[in-house]
Amino acid sequence: MPIDVNVQELKSVKNFGDGPPGSGQMLALKLVLQTIDNIILVNSTGTATPFIRHAPFIHAGLNAVSVARGVAQGVEKGTDKKPGTKVVVFAGDGATAISLASLTNVKEDVIYVCANDFGYNAMDYKNERGLVRHVASSAAYCATACVSYPEDFISKLKKAGAMSGFRFIEVLCPSPESWGYEPSNTMEVGRIAVETGIWPLFEVEAGTVNLTKRPNRLEPVENFNHVQKKFQIPADKTHVVQETVNRQWKSLGDGKLI
């Protein structure tokens, strides 16, 4: 069931660092901090690390998963914890890819937000579902999101926050410096990734797959070439990519994660 979201009612975040201009990761982090109360943030080294100033914060290097599990166990056993304390990992796609094997074994109450800017796990047009598929069968809740659709992202954060167990959200975070576009265009770049079906927005709950954003008609995949320079689809591969996107879009629409 979708959760109603009013972005204008989000809490303010004081002393929040600006970070690199147009950074999708910084926007994702800000939305996490604005949405989730009583948060203990466990961070893997990445773009946002130097700018985290608002929440109880543990910098865990590349060990965010094991550290978060330990913190969650401590929170569960503690007698002086705040009601509703949430342990949240905020990590990039590189740290997440390195930790995939251990992610499937997490049983503690941990929300894992993977801020994917393709800095490490470069775009693979045969696998636009990203890293979610690796943990979908073992997590209580999985979803993809994109900073260009904040209401959808916030709704999924709220849903994850109301659940227990391991929850995983992979949010697309375009990066102007590494993707090759002007910083003012971050929202448009993310929008095109979603509207072409290259980065579909969906969730997996109790084994059920649900698309949360259904464009009336997918835009042609070559439109993604027009908004960024790094992840160009070669002209002779466009039809193959389009067929792959169409096939996987239909699968998601049918409630299947293949």
N, C-alpha and C positions, 0 to 999 in steps of 0.2 A: 504494500500500500504506500503510495507516495506521501511524503510529508510536506506540508505547506511551508514555504520559506519566504520571508520578507528580508531582503538584503539590507534594507534601510534600518532594520531593527537590530542588526548585529552589534555586539558590544564593541566599544572602541579598544584599540591596542595602543597603550602608551609606550613611548620610547622605542618604537619599532624601527629598526634600521632600514634604510632605503635599499641597499644592495645594488647590484648592477641594473642600469636602466632597462626597463621592459622585461625583467627576469620573471619567467613563469613560475620558477621555484619559489621566489620571494612572495609572489601573490598567493600561491598554494599554501605556504606556511602561515601567512597572515590569516587566511580563511580558516585554517585549522585552529589557530589561537583564538580567533573570534567566535568560533562555533562550539568548541569543547571546553567545558568548565572543569575546574579541579584537575588540571592536567599535570602529569609528570612527563616531560618530553625527553625521549632518548634519541640522540641524533648520531648518524654516521657522518663522517667527514664529507663535506660537499659544499656547493655554492653558498648555501644559506647559513652554514655553521658560524661564521664571524658575526652574524647579525641577529642571533637569537638572544633577546634581552628581556623577554616578558614573562616567561614561565619558569618554574622549577625545571632545571635542565641538566642532563648528563650527556657529555660528549663521549661517545663510546668507540670512536675510531671505526673500525670495520667489525666490531663485536656487538652491534646494537641489538641483535636478536637475543643473544645469551644474556646481555645486561638487562634488557627489558623483561625477560622471563624471571630473572632474579628479583627485579624490582616488583614485578607483579605478585610474586610469591610473598615478598615482604609486606606489600600492601594488604594482601589477603589475610595474613597472620597478625598484622599490626593491630594494636588496640587504640591507637591515637590517630588513626587515619581520618581524613575528612570523608563524610558520606559521599559516595559516587566518584571517588578518585579514579581517574582514567590514566592508564599507562599507554602512551602513544609513541611509536617509532616514526621518525621522519627521516627518510633515507633516499638517496638517489638510485637510479637504475643500476649503476655499477656495483654499489654495496649490496643491493638487493640480489643481483645476479650471482654474486659471490656466495650469498647466504641461502640460495634457493633450497638446497638439500635440508638445511636445518629448519627452514620455514614450515616444511610439511609436518614437523614434529611438535610444533607449538600447541600446547593445550591450555596455557594460562590466559587470563583476560588481558589481551594485548590488542590494540588497534595499530595496524601497520600501514602507514601512508608512504607509498613509493612515488616520489616525484620524478617522473620519467622525462628527461629532456634529451634522450638518445645520446648523451655525452659518452656513454660507454657501450650500451646495448643498442647499437645503431639500427635505424629503421630497416625492418625486413618486411617487404610488401607481401610476402607469403604468410606472414604471421602478424597481422595488425592487431591481434588481441593482446599483444604484449606479454607480460609475465604472469598475468592473472591465471592463465590456464594451468600453470604449474602448481598452484596451491588451491584451486577451486574445489577439488575433491576432499580436501582435508580441513578447510576453514569453515567456520560457522556462517561467514558472509564474505563475499568477494564482489568487487565492482570496479569498473573503469570510470574515469571522470576526466574533465578537461577544465582548465582555468577559464576558458572562454565561456563556459556555462556554469557560473558560480552557484546558481540556485540548485542545479542538479548535484553538484559536488557537495554543497552544504547539506542537502537532503540525505545524501548517502552517509555523510559524517554523522548526522543526527541519528540515522537508523543504526549505524554501527555502534554509536555510543549508548544506545538503549538495549543492546544485546550483550551477551557474555560469550566467553570463548575467544578464539583467535579470529580477528576480522582484518581483511586486506583490501585496501583501496589503491589502485594505480591511477594516478592523475597525470595527464599529459601536460607538460610544462614547456612550451616553446621557449627557445633561447635565441635572442637576436644575434648575439655575438657568434655563436657556433652554428646557427642555422642559416645565417646570411639574410637578414632583413632589418628594416629600421625598427628601433625599439618601440615606436608608437604603434606598430602593427601587430603586436603580440596577440591581441584578442582576435584579430581577423585571421591570422595564421592558424590558430587553434580551431577557429570556427570552420575553416575550409577542411582541415583534417577530419573533423567530425562529419561535415555535410557531404564529403565525398565517400564516406564509409571507410576511409583508411584507418580512422580511430573511432570505432563505434562505441557508444555509451550504453552499457548494460550492467546488470547485476546478477549474481548467482546466489540464491538463498534456498537452502534445503534441497539442493539439486535442481532447482528450477531456474532457468535462464530467462531474463526479461529485458528487452530493449527499453531503455528509459528515454531515448530521444529517437524519434522516427521522422526524418525529413519526408515530406510528401513525395519527393523524388531525389535520389542521390545525384549530386553533381558529378560530372566526369572527373576521373582521377587526375587527368592532366591539369586540372585547375590548381592542384597542389604545387605544380611547377611554377605557377605564376606568382606565388606569394613568398617563396623562399628559394635559396640557391643551393643549399647543401644536399638535400635529399631529392634530387631530380630523377624523375622516371624517364629512362631512355625512350626515345620515340619508337624504337622497334620492340619495346617491351610493354608499351601502353595497353595494348589489347589483352595481353596476358595478365597484367595487374588488374585491369578492369574486370576480367572474368573471375579472377580470384576473389576480389572484393565483392562482386555480385553473389558468388556462390556462398561465401562465408556470411554475408549479410542475410541471405535467405535462411541459412542454418540458424543464425541467431534469432531471426524472426519466427522460426519454427520451434524455438525454445531449446536449441541444441548447441552445445559448446564443443566444436570438433577441432 
